[in-house]
Every structure is written in C-alpha cells, then in structure tokens.
C-alpha cells in the first residue's frame, strides 16, 4: 500500500530546519551573539559608583587652593594645565570643564554636553563650599539600587527584542534570496506546492527555535546578573511569539522580490536601522522629541520592547500590553499578506 505523502507545509518546514542547523554562522548569531552582547554591556554598565568627572584647573597663584577644594568633591577629578594645554584638553574632550582660578573663577565648558553641565554644577558647589557657603536646607538621600531598576534590567528585554528582529528578518531574508540566486525556487514552481505553503514554512521554521533562543538570553541574564522575570512566563512567551511572527512577516516582505544578497542586505538595513536607533533597545525612546513619538510608537520593535519590559520588569498583565500586541499583529499580518501578493519565484 502506497504511503500517503506528508503535507507540503510540513515537508518544507523540516527542510528549512535542516538547512538552518547546517549553518554554524546562523547558530552563532541566534544563540551566542546575544549572550556575548549582554555580557559585554552588562559588565560595562554594572552597578558601581559613578566615575569622577575630569576637570582642568589652569596654572596660577590660586591654582593649588582651587585644586584642593575640587579634590574634596567625590564627583570631581581635578588636573592642572597650562593655558594652551588646558584649552586643547577641553576641545578634545579629555576634560569636561576648565576652571580659571581667581576671586571670580571662570568656568569654560560646552553646555551641549551633559557631563559638562554636571561638572559645572559640581565645580561651583565645591568652590562655593570652600569659600564658606552654608546650605539653608539639610536634605537627606535615599539611594535606590534595587533589582529591576538597574541598566541591565532595562537592557536585557531590549536585547531579546533586538534578537527577535534580527534573526527573524535576516534568517528568512537570506534563506529566500539564496534559494532564488541558486535557482532552487525556480524548480519549486514545477511542484504542486502553493506559494502560501512556502512562505508559511519559512515562518514556522523560524518559530521552532524561538523558545530556546529566548530562554538562552533570559536565562543568562538571570544567572549572570540576577535579572528576574517578574511577570507571567506564559505572557512573556506570547509576546515573544507574536513579536517573532511579526518580524518573520517583515522578513518575507523584504525578501519577496530581491534578486541578490546585496539587494536584500540593503533593504534589511533600511528597515532595521530606524528601529535600532529609535525603538529603545539601549536607551529609552522617551528621550526623543515629542514630535517623533507617534512614529516611534508605531514601530514594531518599539511595541515589542515595551511589551517585554512591561512583563519582565513591571509584572504587568495582558490588558496593559494589548495595544503593543495589536501593533505587532498588524505589522506581521499586513507584511505577510503583502509578501504573498508580490513574491516571485525567479
């Protein structure tokens, strides 16, 4: 008795999985690279006292007393400079501010640099105190360094979102264009396979490794830096699933008509670069001007990162992230529909 053939969608998905497992470079970028990036950035921005701000003090009769007053500040690192060398150090960014001592000291700094503005406040405070100023108020400090409020807690969900975008788009885009350049897609035209089955198999193969991919990054963050998932694991899985499907749809659309690796690489960069910069991977997207906020909020990576942080750091439930999931579903659904329409085999 002749065996019944398996559905084309299943066969194509298995073939794509085998193809992926035979590419060690792809395995590195999916599983190893996000961990190495989290390790490097986690140690670079680990919880430690802030570095002292380097400031210059011009040589002169009152330079020693000025340096002594500034050295008493835990935030400042004063250095002596002659006039010419001091101006050059300020220009090249080796110091944040240059002080010219005197009865009315002169502060030279670039007000567009945040570190220079902080240096100006710290220098003035130190010199005013050395001159005998007393504060009319005596405030007290409550320093917060709790888990969930650190930079690594902010960073890790962004790295998960970035990895879902990168692997979803690059792996699918390169796979389709490589098959097109090798004339493999041309051969598939002669088979009784629908275009929909081929595109869906690319998306399904992408989702098979999703759990392992996210677990590696989140697990590493927990072991190495104590980053805990405060919300529901099932809701986190749902967010990752919707996000991965959304970027898989975008990857299909970008690769739908590209004929060469160079062409698809350029298109991928055009699509992903704005999200790299604007979507709050390494710093909050709220820092951008208000006029850009609606555009930034509409980007799929912004929605994914916001939803991931809401679940991981804030323990929010489904209603709080419903709008972000809707944005991702719209991007994924519309992209897949467009890819299905414009896709070509040759």
C-alpha positions as CSV (number, residue, x, y, z in Angstrom):
1,X,0.0,0.0,0.0
2,X,1.4,3.3,-1.0
3,X,2.1,5.7,1.9
4,X,0.2,9.0,1.9
5,X,2.6,11.9,1.4
6,X,3.0,14.4,4.2
7,X,1.6,17.9,3.7
8,X,3.9,20.2,1.7
9,X,3.9,22.8,4.6
10,X,5.4,20.1,7.0
11,X,8.0,18.9,4.5
12,X,9.1,22.5,3.7
13,X,9.3,23.4,7.4
14,X,11.5,20.4,8.1
15,X,13.7,21.1,5.1
16,X,14.2,24.7,6.3
17,X,15.1,23.5,9.8
18,X,17.7,21.1,8.4
19,X,19.1,23.9,6.3
20,X,19.4,26.2,9.4
21,X,21.1,23.5,11.6
22,X,23.8,23.1,8.9
23,X,24.8,26.7,9.1
24,X,27.1,27.3,12.1
25,X,27.2,31.0,11.4
26,X,23.4,31.2,11.8
27,X,23.6,29.3,15.1
28,X,26.2,31.7,16.4
29,X,24.2,34.8,15.6
30,X,21.0,33.4,17.0
31,X,22.2,31.9,20.3
32,X,25.8,33.0,21.1
33,X,25.9,36.7,19.9
34,X,23.0,38.0,22.1
35,X,24.7,36.4,25.2
36,X,28.0,37.9,24.4
37,X,26.4,41.3,23.8
38,X,24.5,41.1,27.1
39,X,27.7,40.0,28.9
40,X,29.8,42.9,27.5
41,X,27.1,45.6,28.1
42,X,26.2,44.1,31.5
43,X,29.7,44.4,32.8
44,X,30.3,47.8,31.1
45,X,27.2,49.3,32.9
46,X,27.2,47.1,36.0
47,X,26.2,48.7,39.3
48,X,29.2,50.6,40.5
49,X,30.0,54.1,41.8
50,X,30.0,56.7,39.0
51,X,33.4,57.7,37.7
52,X,34.8,61.0,38.8
53,X,34.5,63.8,36.2
54,X,37.8,65.1,34.9
55,X,38.1,68.9,35.1
56,X,41.1,71.1,34.4
57,X,42.5,73.9,36.5
58,X,44.7,76.5,34.8
59,X,48.1,77.2,36.4
60,X,48.3,80.3,38.5
61,X,48.7,81.7,42.0
62,X,45.4,80.3,43.3
63,X,45.5,77.0,41.3
64,X,46.7,74.9,44.2
65,X,43.9,76.0,46.5
66,X,41.3,75.6,43.8
67,X,42.5,72.0,43.0
68,X,42.4,71.2,46.8
69,X,38.8,72.4,47.0
70,X,37.8,70.4,44.0
71,X,39.6,67.3,45.1
72,X,37.3,67.2,48.2
73,X,34.3,66.5,46.0
74,X,33.7,62.8,45.4
75,X,32.4,63.6,41.9
76,X,35.4,65.5,40.5
77,X,38.9,64.6,39.4
78,X,40.9,67.9,39.1
79,X,44.0,68.1,36.9
80,X,46.5,71.0,36.5
81,X,47.0,72.5,33.0
82,X,48.9,75.4,31.4
83,X,46.6,77.7,29.3
84,X,47.3,76.2,25.9
85,X,47.2,72.5,27.0
86,X,44.0,73.2,29.1
87,X,42.1,74.6,26.1
88,X,43.3,71.7,23.9
89,X,42.2,69.1,26.5
90,X,38.7,70.8,26.7
91,X,38.4,70.9,22.9
92,X,39.3,67.2,22.5
93,X,37.0,66.0,25.4
94,X,39.7,64.8,27.8
95,X,38.2,67.1,30.4
96,X,34.6,68.2,30.8
97,X,35.3,71.7,32.2
98,X,38.2,74.1,32.5
99,X,38.5,76.4,35.6
100,X,40.4,79.6,35.6
101,X,41.0,80.3,39.3
102,X,40.5,83.8,40.8
103,X,38.3,85.8,43.0
104,X,35.6,85.3,40.4
105,X,36.5,82.0,38.8
106,X,35.8,81.4,35.1
107,X,34.2,78.1,34.0
108,X,34.8,77.1,30.4
109,X,32.6,74.2,29.1
110,X,30.4,73.1,26.3
111,X,26.7,73.4,27.5
112,X,25.6,70.9,24.9
113,X,27.5,68.1,26.7
114,X,25.5,66.6,29.7
115,X,28.8,65.7,31.5
116,X,29.9,69.3,31.2
117,X,26.7,70.7,32.7
118,X,27.1,68.2,35.6
119,X,30.7,69.3,36.0
120,X,29.8,72.9,36.1
121,X,27.3,72.3,39.0
122,X,29.8,70.1,40.9
123,X,32.7,72.6,40.5
124,X,30.6,75.6,41.5
125,X,29.3,73.7,44.6
126,X,32.8,72.6,45.7
127,X,34.3,76.1,45.3
128,X,31.3,77.8,47.0
129,X,31.6,75.5,50.0
130,X,35.3,76.1,50.2
131,X,34.6,79.8,50.3
132,X,32.3,79.3,53.3
133,X,28.8,78.9,51.8
134,X,26.3,77.1,54.0
135,X,23.1,75.5,52.7
136,X,19.9,76.7,54.3
137,X,18.4,73.2,53.9
138,X,19.7,69.8,55.1
139,X,18.1,67.3,52.7
140,X,18.6,63.5,53.1
141,X,19.2,61.0,50.4
142,X,17.6,57.7,49.7
143,X,19.7,55.8,47.1
144,X,17.9,53.2,45.0
145,X,19.9,50.2,43.6
146,X,17.2,47.6,43.5
147,X,16.9,44.8,41.0
148,X,14.6,45.9,38.3
149,X,15.9,49.5,38.4
150,X,19.4,48.8,37.0
151,X,20.6,49.4,33.5
152,X,21.0,45.7,32.8
153,X,17.3,45.2,33.8
154,X,16.4,47.8,31.2
155,X,18.8,46.4,28.6
156,X,18.0,42.7,28.7
157,X,14.4,42.9,27.3
158,X,15.7,45.2,24.6
159,X,18.3,42.6,23.6
160,X,15.7,39.9,23.4
161,X,13.6,42.2,21.1
162,X,16.6,43.1,19.0
163,X,17.5,39.4,18.6
164,X,13.9,38.5,17.6
165,X,14.0,41.2,15.0
166,X,17.5,40.4,13.6
167,X,17.2,36.7,13.5
168,X,13.6,36.8,12.2
169,X,14.5,39.1,9.3
170,X,18.0,38.1,8.4
171,X,17.5,34.3,8.6
172,X,14.3,34.4,6.4
173,X,15.6,37.1,4.0
174,X,18.9,35.4,3.4
175,X,17.3,31.9,3.1
176,X,14.8,33.0,0.4
177,X,17.3,35.1,-1.6
178,X,20.0,32.4,-1.5
179,X,17.5,29.9,-2.8
180,X,16.5,32.4,-5.5
181,X,20.0,33.0,-6.7
182,X,20.7,29.3,-6.8
183,X,17.6,28.7,-9.0
184,X,16.1,26.5,-6.3
185,X,12.9,28.5,-6.2
186,X,12.6,28.1,-9.9
187,X,12.5,24.3,-9.5
188,X,9.8,24.6,-6.9
189,X,7.5,26.2,-9.3
190,X,7.1,22.9,-11.1
191,X,5.9,21.1,-7.9
192,X,2.3,21.0,-6.7
193,X,3.1,23.5,-3.9
194,X,1.3,26.7,-3.2
195,X,3.2,30.0,-2.6
196,X,1.5,30.3,0.7
197,X,2.9,26.9,1.9
198,X,6.4,28.0,1.1
199,X,6.2,31.4,2.9
200,X,4.4,29.8,5.9
201,X,7.1,27.2,6.2
202,X,9.7,29.9,6.5
203,X,7.8,31.5,9.3
204,X,7.1,28.2,11.1
205,X,10.8,27.1,10.9
206,X,11.7,30.5,12.4
207,X,9.3,29.9,15.4
208,X,10.6,26.4,16.2
209,X,13.8,27.7,17.8
210,X,12.1,30.6,19.4
211,X,11.7,29.1,22.9
212,X,15.4,28.1,23.1
213,X,16.5,31.4,21.7
214,X,14.7,33.5,24.3
215,X,15.5,31.0,27.1
216,X,19.2,31.3,26.4
217,X,19.2,35.1,26.7
218,X,16.8,35.4,29.6
219,X,18.4,32.5,31.5
220,X,21.9,34.1,31.0
221,X,20.6,37.4,32.4
222,X,19.2,35.6,35.4
223,X,22.3,33.6,36.2
224,X,24.9,36.3,35.4
225,X,23.2,39.5,36.6
226,X,20.1,38.4,38.6
227,X,17.6,39.7,36.1
228,X,14.3,38.0,37.1
229,X,11.1,37.8,35.1
230,X,8.6,39.5,37.4
231,X,5.6,38.8,35.3
232,X,3.9,35.7,33.8
233,X,6.2,33.3,31.9
234,X,3.2,32.4,29.7
235,X,2.6,36.0,28.8
236,X,6.3,36.5,28.1
237,X,6.1,33.5,25.7
238,X,3.1,35.0,24.0
239,X,4.8,38.4,23.5
240,X,7.9,36.7,22.0
241,X,5.7,34.5,19.8
242,X,3.8,37.5,18.4
243,X,7.0,39.5,18.0
244,X,8.8,36.8,16.2
245,X,5.9,36.2,13.8
246,X,5.7,40.0,13.2
247,X,9.3,40.2,12.1
248,X,9.2,37.0,10.2
249,X,6.4,38.6,8.1
250,X,8.6,41.7,7.6
251,X,11.5,39.4,6.5
252,X,9.3,37.7,4.0
253,X,8.2,41.0,2.5
254,X,11.7,42.4,2.2
255,X,12.9,39.2,0.5
256,X,9.8,38.8,-1.7
257,X,11.4,40.3,-4.8
258,X,15.1,40.8,-4.0
259,X,17.4,39.0,-6.5
260,X,20.8,39.3,-4.8
261,X,22.3,39.1,-1.3
262,X,23.5,42.7,-1.7
263,X,20.0,43.9,-2.5
264,X,18.3,42.1,0.4
265,X,21.1,43.3,2.8
266,X,20.5,46.9,1.8
267,X,16.7,46.6,2.2
268,X,17.1,44.9,5.6
269,X,19.4,47.7,6.8
270,X,16.9,50.3,5.6
271,X,14.1,48.6,7.5
272,X,16.0,47.8,10.7
273,X,18.3,50.8,11.2
274,X,15.5,53.2,12.3
275,X,14.4,50.6,14.8
276,X,18.0,50.1,16.0
277,X,18.2,53.8,16.8
278,X,14.7,54.8,17.8
279,X,13.0,51.8,19.4
280,X,14.6,51.9,22.9
281,X,17.0,49.0,22.7
282,X,19.9,50.6,24.6
283,X,18.2,53.7,26.0
284,X,14.6,54.8,26.4
285,X,12.7,56.0,23.3
286,X,11.1,58.7,25.5
287,X,14.3,60.7,25.1
288,X,13.4,61.7,21.5
289,X,11.4,64.8,20.7
290,X,7.7,64.7,21.3
291,X,7.0,65.2,17.6
292,X,8.7,61.8,16.8
293,X,6.8,59.9,19.5
294,X,3.8,58.8,17.4
295,X,6.1,57.5,14.7
296,X,8.4,55.7,17.2
297,X,5.4,54.1,19.0
298,X,4.2,52.7,15.7
299,X,7.4,50.8,15.0
300,X,7.2,47.1,15.7
301,X,10.4,46.9,17.7
302,X,9.2,49.7,20.0
303,X,6.0,47.8,20.7
304,X,7.9,44.6,21.3
305,X,10.4,46.2,23.6
306,X,7.7,48.0,25.6
307,X,5.7,44.8,26.0
308,X,8.8,42.8,27.0
309,X,9.8,45.4,29.7
310,X,6.2,45.6,30.9
311,X,6.2,41.8,31.6
312,X,9.8,41.3,32.7
313,X,10.3,44.4,34.8
314,X,6.9,45.6,35.8
315,X,4.9,42.3,36.1
316,X,2.0,43.8,34.0
317,X,-0.8,41.7,32.7
318,X,-2.4,41.2,29.3
319,X,-4.6,44.3,29.3
320,X,-1.6,46.6,29.9
321,X,0.2,45.3,26.7
322,X,-2.8,44.7,24.5
323,X,-2.1,47.8,22.4
324,X,1.5,46.7,21.8
325,X,0.4,43.2,20.7
326,X,-2.1,44.7,18.3
327,X,0.7,46.8,16.7
328,X,2.8,43.6,16.3
329,X,-0.1,41.6,14.8
330,X,-0.9,44.4,12.3
331,X,2.7,44.6,11.2
332,X,3.0,40.8,10.9
333,X,-0.4,40.2,9.2
334,X,-0.1,43.1,6.7
335,X,3.5,42.2,5.9
336,X,2.7,38.5,5.2
337,X,-0.3,39.5,3.1
338,X,1.8,41.9,1.0
339,X,4.6,39.3,0.7
340,X,2.1,36.7,-0.5
341,X,1.0,39.1,-3.2
342,X,4.3,40.4,-4.5
343,X,6.5,37.3,-4.0
344,X,8.2,35.9,-7.1
345,X,10.0,32.6,-7.6
346,X,12.6,33.9,-10.0
